[in-house]
Amino acid sequence: MHTLRIILALGPFVLSALRDRHRWLWWGAPARRTTEFHIARAEALVTRIAGLGPTFVKLAQVFASRADLIPEPYLTTLGRLTDQVPPVSWDAIRAQIVAAYGREPDRVFETIDHAPVAAASLGQVHRARWQGRDVAVKVLRPGIEPRVEQDLRSARAISGWAAKRWRSPHLLGFQALVEEFAARISEEMDFRLEAEYATEVRTNFAGNARVMIPEVMHELTRQRVLVLQFMHGTRVDRLVPGGVDAGLLAGLVMEVYVQMMLVDGLFHADPHPGNLMLSPDGRLVLLDFGMMVRVPPELRLKLIRTVFASIRRDPLAVAAGFYDLGLIAPGADPAEIARLCSILVEMASTRTTTTQRIDTLLADRILQSLYDFPIILPRDLVYFARTAALIEGLGTRYDPYFNAIEIGTPVVMRMRRRILRSLGEEVEPSVAEIASVAGFAAGRAWRAAREWLGGWTAP
């Protein structure tokens, strides 16, 4: 009955989407859809998902980073689900605290606010005072474990049935994402694990004065209650436009995630703007360490080789990296993949807006090529794609000409020695790398000078 309720809730949207291609579902011309129609349908879908409960909200947040599976405007609209989770009543939160400590909240904390400062899909945060310090008390939603288990059974049943009936790479990607989510979600509901992860990440960034990780109050850590240092700041997606250097902000975020992914091998697997803040003194604050992923050395090595290939603007090496990472679907035409990589590498070095880059892809039928020979995102790369989407979204939010490769190249090259040493690799740069980085720097300097001269001579 629970699965049936989910099907009845989401089924009309699936049927509507099928009619986008065939008016009569299996035959006929595509139904006419306007931009306004897609926006209205996306809003209605988000409202329906929010009504299905925290599990589907959390799952939709994961899908909100999958541009290969979800088109706009649905991608952006799903991303707003972070702010649409209704809070749990104080009585329910108080009961959870009492169950955890065997005492009333006012016997554990000097003060605790009854109104939450944040309500997420799995937990809720209240501000409190403990031993004279401002702390954040994170409490697991009551009854969430059995609800998540029930929801996952239904989601697996639906995705498994659909993937067997229609062997679409997009449905296979959907099924893989559900399985990855199911593998991680149980860890996220044990706050003792989150406390260990937060402490490890805090240790890893201890020498970085530009990054802040909250301290864990271990004596108060319980399975369903976690107490951390209260951090002040503004969400990175709510900064004042015009007062933000998009390059510096994105570069700092990129540096943090490159260190976690390629140096430390412990990756923050829930990257969205609600988990990142900018402190009043300009430092980056990382929050929520419930979902973390260990990155094995062999995967880190494949990733960094592909990154270096893109920096060298070597499309053949980029394509080889994609194959090595398992990103290319079986049966894809190697010549078409090579052409795709050549265009993507060329676009990465061109100063254009996101809209202009998409128009270029459309004009060259690259998006159609991606649909015909879809990229398959393996389970272990799902969260890296979310990070890429986060950085791209942050940059373009404050600078329409933001280019992730242009910002990321000096970050990666500056960290190159640390990355390779952590993998036991040779740290001396090759002649090709030196030449490519020098050429990149010279080209960037020439473009900046040309733009400055153009502005100086303009009437």
C-alpha positions as CSV (number, residue, x, y, z in Angstrom):
1,M,0.0,0.0,0.0
2,H,2.9,2.4,0.7
3,T,4.4,1.7,-2.7
4,L,1.0,2.2,-4.3
5,R,0.6,5.6,-2.5
6,I,4.0,6.7,-3.9
7,I,3.0,5.6,-7.4
8,L,-0.3,7.4,-7.2
9,A,1.5,10.6,-6.0
10,L,4.3,10.6,-8.6
11,G,2.6,8.6,-11.4
12,P,0.8,11.6,-13.0
13,F,4.1,13.4,-13.4
14,V,5.7,10.3,-15.1
15,L,2.8,10.1,-17.5
16,S,3.0,13.8,-18.2
17,A,6.7,13.5,-18.9
18,L,6.1,10.5,-21.3
19,R,3.7,12.7,-23.2
20,D,6.5,15.2,-23.8
21,R,7.8,12.7,-26.4
22,H,4.6,11.0,-27.6
23,R,1.2,12.7,-27.1
24,W,-0.5,9.2,-26.7
25,L,2.3,7.8,-24.6
26,W,3.6,5.2,-27.1
27,W,2.8,7.0,-30.4
28,G,2.0,10.4,-31.8
29,A,3.9,13.7,-32.1
30,P,5.4,15.3,-28.9
31,A,2.9,17.3,-26.9
32,R,3.5,21.0,-27.1
33,R,5.2,22.3,-23.9
34,T,6.1,25.8,-23.1
35,T,8.8,27.0,-20.7
36,E,6.0,28.2,-18.4
37,F,4.5,24.7,-18.5
38,H,7.8,23.1,-17.4
39,I,8.3,25.6,-14.6
40,A,4.8,25.0,-13.3
41,R,5.2,21.2,-13.5
42,A,8.5,21.4,-11.7
43,E,7.0,23.5,-8.9
44,A,4.1,21.0,-8.6
45,L,6.5,18.1,-8.5
46,V,8.5,19.6,-5.7
47,T,5.4,20.2,-3.7
48,R,4.3,16.6,-4.2
49,I,7.8,15.2,-3.2
50,A,7.8,17.4,-0.1
51,G,4.5,15.8,0.9
52,L,6.0,12.3,0.6
53,G,8.3,12.9,3.6
54,P,11.9,13.3,4.5
55,T,13.3,10.2,2.6
56,F,12.1,11.4,-0.7
57,V,13.1,15.0,0.0
58,K,16.7,13.7,0.7
59,L,16.7,11.5,-2.4
60,A,15.4,14.4,-4.5
61,Q,18.3,16.5,-3.2
62,V,20.7,13.9,-4.5
63,F,19.0,13.9,-7.9
64,A,19.2,17.7,-7.9
65,S,22.9,17.4,-8.8
66,R,22.4,15.0,-11.7
67,A,22.3,17.2,-14.8
68,D,22.8,14.0,-16.9
69,L,19.5,12.6,-15.6
70,I,17.4,15.7,-14.7
71,P,17.0,18.7,-17.1
72,E,16.2,22.3,-16.3
73,P,14.1,23.8,-14.8
74,Y,13.5,20.6,-12.7
75,L,17.2,20.5,-11.6
76,T,17.1,24.0,-10.0
77,T,13.6,23.5,-8.6
78,L,14.6,20.2,-6.9
79,G,17.6,22.0,-5.4
80,R,15.2,24.2,-3.4
81,L,13.8,21.2,-1.5
82,T,16.5,21.8,1.2
83,D,14.4,24.7,2.4
84,Q,11.0,23.0,2.3
85,V,11.2,20.5,5.1
86,P,8.7,21.3,7.8
87,P,10.1,21.4,11.4
88,V,9.3,18.8,14.1
89,S,7.5,20.1,17.1
90,W,9.5,20.9,20.2
91,D,7.6,18.2,22.3
92,A,8.9,15.6,19.9
93,I,12.5,17.0,20.0
94,R,12.4,17.2,23.8
95,A,11.4,13.5,23.9
96,Q,14.3,12.6,21.8
97,I,16.7,14.5,24.0
98,V,15.3,12.9,27.2
99,A,15.6,9.4,25.6
100,A,19.2,10.2,24.7
101,Y,20.4,11.6,28.1
102,G,17.8,10.4,30.6
103,R,17.2,14.0,31.6
104,E,15.2,17.0,30.6
105,P,16.9,19.4,28.1
106,D,17.2,22.1,30.8
107,R,19.1,19.7,33.0
108,V,21.6,19.0,30.2
109,F,21.9,22.5,28.7
110,E,22.0,25.9,30.4
111,T,19.5,27.2,27.8
112,I,18.1,25.7,24.6
113,D,15.9,27.5,22.0
114,H,12.6,25.7,21.3
115,A,12.5,27.1,17.8
116,P,14.9,25.4,15.4
117,V,17.6,27.3,13.5
118,A,17.5,24.6,10.7
119,A,15.2,21.8,9.8
120,A,16.6,19.2,7.4
121,S,15.2,16.0,6.0
122,L,16.8,13.7,8.7
123,G,17.7,16.0,11.5
124,Q,16.8,19.3,13.2
125,V,19.1,21.8,14.8
126,H,18.5,23.9,17.9
127,R,20.8,26.5,19.4
128,A,21.8,26.1,23.1
129,R,24.3,27.0,25.8
130,W,26.5,24.4,27.4
131,Q,29.3,25.1,29.8
132,G,29.2,28.7,28.8
133,R,29.6,27.9,25.0
134,D,27.2,28.4,22.1
135,V,26.4,25.0,20.7
136,A,24.3,23.5,18.0
137,V,22.1,20.5,19.1
138,K,21.3,18.3,16.2
139,V,18.5,15.9,16.8
140,L,17.3,13.0,14.6
141,R,13.7,13.2,13.5
142,P,11.6,10.9,15.7
143,G,10.6,7.7,13.9
144,I,12.7,8.4,10.9
145,E,14.6,5.0,10.8
146,P,11.5,2.8,10.1
147,R,10.1,5.4,7.7
148,V,13.3,5.5,5.7
149,E,13.4,1.7,5.5
150,Q,9.9,1.6,4.3
151,D,10.4,4.3,1.7
152,L,13.6,2.7,0.4
153,R,11.8,-0.7,-0.1
154,S,9.2,1.1,-2.2
155,A,11.8,3.2,-4.1
156,R,13.9,0.1,-4.9
157,A,10.8,-1.9,-6.0
158,I,9.7,0.9,-8.4
159,S,13.1,1.7,-9.9
160,G,13.9,-2.1,-10.2
161,W,10.7,-2.8,-12.1
162,A,11.2,0.2,-14.4
163,A,14.8,-0.6,-15.1
164,K,13.9,-4.2,-16.1
165,R,11.0,-3.1,-18.3
166,W,12.8,-0.3,-20.1
167,R,16.6,-0.7,-20.5
168,S,17.3,3.0,-20.7
169,P,20.7,4.2,-19.5
170,H,18.8,7.0,-17.7
171,L,16.7,4.5,-15.8
172,L,19.8,2.5,-15.0
173,G,21.4,5.7,-13.7
174,F,18.3,6.3,-11.6
175,Q,18.4,2.8,-10.1
176,A,22.2,3.1,-9.3
177,L,21.5,6.4,-7.6
178,V,18.8,4.8,-5.4
179,E,21.1,2.0,-4.5
180,E,24.0,4.4,-3.6
181,F,21.6,6.4,-1.5
182,A,20.4,3.3,0.3
183,A,24.0,2.3,1.1
184,R,24.8,5.6,2.7
185,I,21.6,6.7,4.4
186,S,21.9,4.3,7.4
187,E,25.3,5.8,8.3
188,E,23.8,9.3,8.2
189,M,21.2,8.4,10.8
190,D,23.9,7.4,13.3
191,F,25.3,10.7,14.8
192,R,28.1,8.8,16.5
193,L,29.6,8.2,13.0
194,E,29.1,11.8,12.1
195,A,31.0,12.9,15.2
196,E,34.0,10.7,14.2
197,Y,33.9,12.1,10.7
198,A,33.7,15.7,11.8
199,T,36.6,15.3,14.1
200,E,38.7,13.7,11.4
201,V,37.9,16.4,8.9
202,R,38.7,19.1,11.5
203,T,42.1,17.5,12.1
204,N,42.7,17.4,8.3
205,F,42.1,21.1,8.0
206,A,43.7,22.2,11.3
207,G,46.5,24.0,9.4
208,N,44.2,25.9,7.1
209,A,43.3,29.3,8.5
210,R,40.7,29.9,5.8
211,V,38.5,26.9,6.7
212,M,36.4,26.3,9.8
213,I,35.1,22.9,11.0
214,P,32.9,22.8,14.1
215,E,34.3,21.1,17.2
216,V,32.4,18.1,18.5
217,M,31.3,17.9,22.1
218,H,32.1,14.2,22.4
219,E,30.8,13.8,25.9
220,L,27.3,14.7,24.6
221,T,27.5,12.5,21.5
222,R,24.7,10.0,21.2
223,Q,23.2,7.9,18.3
224,R,20.3,10.3,17.8
225,V,21.7,13.6,19.3
226,L,24.9,15.4,18.3
227,V,26.2,18.6,19.9
228,L,28.7,20.8,18.1
229,Q,30.3,24.2,18.3
230,F,27.8,26.8,16.9
231,M,29.1,28.4,13.8
232,H,28.2,31.9,12.6
233,G,28.0,32.7,8.9
234,T,25.9,33.2,5.8
235,R,25.0,30.5,3.4
236,V,27.1,30.7,0.3
237,D,24.1,31.0,-2.0
238,R,22.7,33.9,0.1
239,L,25.6,36.3,-0.1
240,V,25.0,39.9,-1.3
241,P,25.4,39.9,-5.2
242,G,28.1,42.3,-6.2
243,G,29.9,42.0,-2.9
244,V,31.3,38.5,-3.7
245,D,34.4,37.6,-5.7
246,A,33.0,34.5,-7.5
247,G,36.5,33.4,-8.4
248,L,37.8,33.6,-4.9
249,L,34.8,31.9,-3.4
250,A,34.6,29.1,-5.9
251,G,38.4,28.7,-5.7
252,L,38.3,28.2,-1.9
253,V,35.4,25.7,-2.2
254,M,37.3,23.9,-4.9
255,E,40.5,23.8,-2.8
256,V,38.6,22.3,0.1
257,Y,36.9,19.6,-1.9
258,V,40.1,18.8,-3.9
259,Q,41.9,18.3,-0.5
260,M,39.1,16.0,0.7
261,M,38.8,14.1,-2.5
262,L,42.4,13.7,-3.7
263,V,44.7,14.3,-0.7
264,D,42.8,13.1,2.4
265,G,40.6,10.5,0.8
266,L,37.7,11.4,3.0
267,F,35.1,13.2,1.0
268,H,32.1,15.3,2.2
269,A,29.4,13.5,0.2
270,D,26.5,15.9,0.8
271,P,27.7,19.1,-1.0
272,H,24.9,21.7,-1.2
273,P,24.7,25.4,-0.3
274,G,23.0,24.6,3.0
275,N,26.1,22.9,4.2
276,L,28.5,25.7,3.4
277,M,28.7,29.2,5.0
278,L,31.0,32.2,4.8
279,S,31.9,33.4,8.2
280,P,31.9,37.2,9.0
281,D,35.7,37.3,8.6
282,G,35.6,35.5,5.2
283,R,36.4,31.9,6.2
284,L,34.6,28.9,4.7
285,V,32.5,27.0,7.2
286,L,31.7,23.3,6.5
287,L,28.7,21.7,8.2
288,D,26.9,18.3,8.3
289,F,29.3,15.4,8.1
290,G,26.7,12.6,8.2
291,M,27.4,11.5,4.6
292,M,31.1,10.9,4.0
293,V,32.8,8.7,1.4
294,R,36.3,7.1,1.6
295,V,38.1,7.6,-1.8
296,P,40.5,4.7,-2.5
297,P,43.9,5.6,-3.9
298,E,43.4,3.9,-7.2
299,L,40.3,6.1,-7.9
300,R,42.1,9.2,-6.7
301,L,44.9,8.5,-9.2
302,K,42.4,8.0,-12.1
303,L,40.7,11.3,-11.2
304,I,43.9,13.4,-10.9
305,R,45.2,12.0,-14.2
306,T,42.0,13.0,-16.0
307,V,42.1,16.5,-14.3
308,F,45.7,17.0,-15.5
309,A,44.7,15.9,-19.0
310,S,42.0,18.6,-19.0
311,I,44.5,21.2,-17.8
312,R,46.9,20.2,-20.6
313,R,44.0,20.5,-23.0
314,D,44.6,17.0,-24.2
315,P,41.2,15.7,-25.4
316,L,42.5,12.2,-26.2
317,A,43.8,11.8,-22.7
318,V,40.6,13.2,-21.3
319,A,38.6,10.6,-23.2
320,A,41.0,7.9,-22.0
321,G,40.4,9.1,-18.4
322,F,36.6,9.0,-19.0
323,Y,36.9,5.4,-20.1
324,D,39.2,4.5,-17.2
325,L,36.7,6.0,-14.7
326,G,33.9,3.9,-16.3
327,L,32.0,7.0,-17.5
328,I,31.5,6.0,-21.1
329,A,28.4,3.8,-21.9
330,P,29.1,0.5,-23.7
331,G,28.6,0.8,-27.4
332,A,29.5,4.5,-27.6
333,D,31.4,5.5,-30.8
334,P,35.0,6.2,-29.8
335,A,35.3,8.8,-32.6
336,E,32.2,10.6,-31.3
337,I,33.5,10.5,-27.7
338,A,36.8,12.0,-28.9
339,R,35.0,14.7,-30.8
340,L,32.9,15.5,-27.7
341,C,36.0,15.7,-25.5
342,S,37.7,18.0,-28.0
343,I,34.8,20.4,-28.0
344,L,34.4,20.3,-24.2
345,V,38.1,21.0,-23.7
346,E,38.0,23.9,-26.2
347,M,34.9,25.3,-24.5
348,A,36.6,25.1,-21.1
349,S,39.2,27.6,-22.2
350,T,36.7,30.1,-23.8
351,R,35.3,33.0,-21.8
352,T,31.5,32.7,-22.3
353,T,28.4,32.6,-20.1
354,T,26.8,29.4,-19.2
355,T,23.9,30.1,-21.5
356,Q,26.4,30.7,-24.4
357,R,28.1,27.4,-23.6
358,I,24.8,25.5,-23.7
359,D,23.9,27.3,-27.0
360,T,27.2,26.0,-28.4
361,L,26.4,22.5,-27.3
362,L,23.0,22.7,-28.9
363,A,24.3,24.2,-32.2
364,D,26.9,21.4,-32.5
365,R,24.4,18.7,-31.5
366,I,26.6,17.7,-28.6
367,L,23.6,17.4,-26.2
368,Q,22.0,15.0,-28.7
369,S,25.2,13.0,-28.9
370,L,25.2,12.8,-25.1
371,Y,21.6,11.5,-25.2
372,D,22.4,9.0,-27.9
373,F,25.6,7.8,-26.2
374,P,24.9,8.7,-22.6
375,I,27.5,9.1,-20.0
376,I,27.1,6.5,-17.2
377,L,28.0,7.9,-13.8
378,P,29.2,5.0,-11.5
379,R,28.0,4.9,-7.9
380,D,31.4,5.9,-6.6
381,L,31.4,9.1,-8.7
382,V,27.9,10.3,-7.9
383,Y,29.0,12.6,-5.1
384,F,31.9,14.1,-7.1
385,A,29.4,15.1,-9.7
386,R,27.3,16.8,-7.0
387,T,30.4,18.8,-6.0
388,A,31.1,19.9,-9.6
389,A,27.4,21.0,-9.9
390,L,27.8,22.9,-6.6
391,I,30.9,24.8,-7.7
392,E,29.5,25.6,-11.1
393,G,26.3,26.8,-9.6
394,L,28.1,29.0,-7.0
395,G,30.4,30.6,-9.6
396,T,27.6,31.4,-12.2
397,R,25.4,32.7,-9.4
398,Y,27.8,35.6,-8.8
399,D,29.6,35.8,-12.2
400,P,27.8,34.8,-15.4
401,Y,31.2,34.3,-17.1
402,F,32.5,31.9,-14.4
403,N,34.7,29.2,-15.8
404,A,35.4,26.3,-13.4
405,I,38.5,25.1,-15.4
406,E,40.0,28.6,-15.4
407,I,39.5,28.9,-11.6
408,G,40.4,25.3,-10.8
409,T,43.7,25.0,-12.8
410,P,45.9,27.2,-10.4
411,V,44.2,25.5,-7.4
412,V,45.0,22.0,-8.7
413,M,48.6,22.9,-9.8
414,R,49.2,24.6,-6.4
415,M,48.1,21.4,-4.7
416,R,49.7,19.0,-7.2
417,R,52.7,18.1,-4.9
418,R,50.5,17.3,-2.0
419,I,48.1,15.2,-4.1
420,L,50.8,13.1,-5.7
421,R,52.7,12.6,-2.5
422,S,49.5,11.3,-0.8
423,L,49.3,8.8,-3.6
424,G,53.0,7.8,-3.5
425,E,53.6,9.2,-7.0
426,E,56.5,11.1,-8.6
427,V,56.2,14.8,-7.7
428,E,58.5,16.4,-10.3
429,P,56.4,18.1,-13.0
430,S,56.9,16.9,-16.6
431,V,58.0,19.3,-19.4
432,A,54.6,19.0,-21.0
433,E,52.9,20.1,-17.7
434,I,55.2,23.0,-17.2
435,A,54.6,24.2,-20.8
436,S,50.8,23.8,-20.5
437,V,50.6,25.7,-17.2
438,A,52.9,28.4,-18.5
439,G,50.8,28.7,-21.7
440,F,47.6,28.8,-19.6
441,A,49.0,31.6,-17.4
442,A,50.2,33.6,-20.3
443,G,46.9,33.3,-22.1
444,R,45.0,34.4,-19.1
445,A,47.3,37.4,-18.5
446,W,46.9,38.4,-22.2
447,R,43.1,38.2,-22.1
448,A,43.0,40.3,-18.9
449,A,45.3,42.9,-20.5
450,R,43.2,43.0,-23.7
451,E,40.0,43.4,-21.7
452,W,41.6,46.2,-19.6
453,L,42.9,48.0,-22.7
454,G,39.5,47.7,-24.4
455,G,37.8,49.3,-21.4
456,W,40.4,52.0,-21.2
457,T,40.0,53.0,-24.9
458,A,36.2,52.8,-24.9
459,P,34.5,56.1,-25.4
